[in-house]
Amino acid sequence: MGSAAALLCLLLCTLHLTAGPPAKPHYVVLFPSVLYYPYPGKVHIHLMDLDEPVRVTLHLASSLGIPNVTLEAQGSDILQLNWPRFSNISTPPAGVHEVAHLHVSIQGGSLQVSEQKKVLVKAPELGTLVQTDKNVYKPRQTEPPPYAPSAAPQVRADASCPCVQDPSGNRVAEWREVSPRQGIVDLSFPLAAEPALGTYIIEVEGKRHYFSVKDYGVPHFEGLIQLPDVVTEKDEKIPLDVCGRYPSGRTFRGRAEGMLCQDHEHIFWEGSGRICAEFKGQTGRNGCFSTEVPLASFNLTSFSETSLYAHALLLEEGTGEHSPNKSCMFVYETARITFENNDEFYKSGIPYTGT
């Protein structure tokens, strides 16, 4: 009997200790310290040890023209309230911000709360990132070089159009009315059959990204100089062509520079005594630079100076690679015509003939 009474007393004491006063209600309100307007956001409310559901009200008061927002929900556990996106309200300029007031009200039988907290409301400053799958492409690759300009969190509707510039600064591609999906735009730029070699620029929203087009074919290219075999004193100008040729047959793009000199040694002189005519310019669609050198540029009265020498150098567009120096010679002479089997006498009014 004594043992039974002791056990009952222990149980009663235990029940008395565990059956204390009910736990007080607790709550936690979680919200970001910065709200990016006009984008949606979330506020989490954790409610614990409640006897009955309560009403939660959030009110955001702003003075920047942002509408005052009031959100309400009921529950007794975990609540999530979503700030709406105000699509009909214009976004404040980037950099504009305000310290607004967020009022939290929780009303119920067991919990009465009314608090006010400060929160920073600002317009996001959009950033732009441009990437390509690699930095160097080949002219004859089968896959076009894709690139993905992406903006976080999104690209503005009035954003400038993405464009591509070739090594000469010419705009070779442009995309209009580009709409990002989840802040990312995937575009591709197919290279031409014979693209200009060098560095290309992708530009969007003031940001620039660079990629290169290089040809690693060997041999690369060779330079050719084309001149007439003979020039007479009746000719006023000397036609001259400097051409670049690839083994693959594609068109050369670049610049040609050189000189046409009266003496071979004059090419390597730098003094005032040499007699040379310099030339330079961009190659055309046929891969050649063509010009005409005035014959008056030279002193060809002396019989001992009857040869002219051309020296040229080709610079490839974009890469700056050049061809080996090329020289050639042609002869300036006075034309002479002789007749064989000709008439013995000249008769006035009758054409004089011969072979």
Buried (B, 14 or more C-beta within 10 A) or exposed (E): EEEEEEEEEEEEEEEEEEEEEEEEBEBEBEBEEEBBBBBEBEBEBEBEEBEEBBEBBBBBEBEEEBEEBEBEBEBBEEBEBEBEEBEEEEBBEEEEBBEBBBBBBBEBEEBEBEEEEEBEBBBBEBEBBBEBEEEEBBBEEEEEBBBBBBBBEBBEEEBEEBBBBBBEEEEBBEBEEBEBEEBBBEBEBEBEEBBBBBBBBBBBBEBEBEBBBBBEBEEBBBBBBEBEEEBEEEBEEBEBBBBBBBEEEBBBBBBBBBBBBBBEEBBEEEEEEBBBBEBBEEBBEEBBBBBEBEBEBBEBEEEEBEBBBBBBBBBBBBBEBBBEEBEBEBEBBEEEEEEEEEEEEEEEEEEEEEE
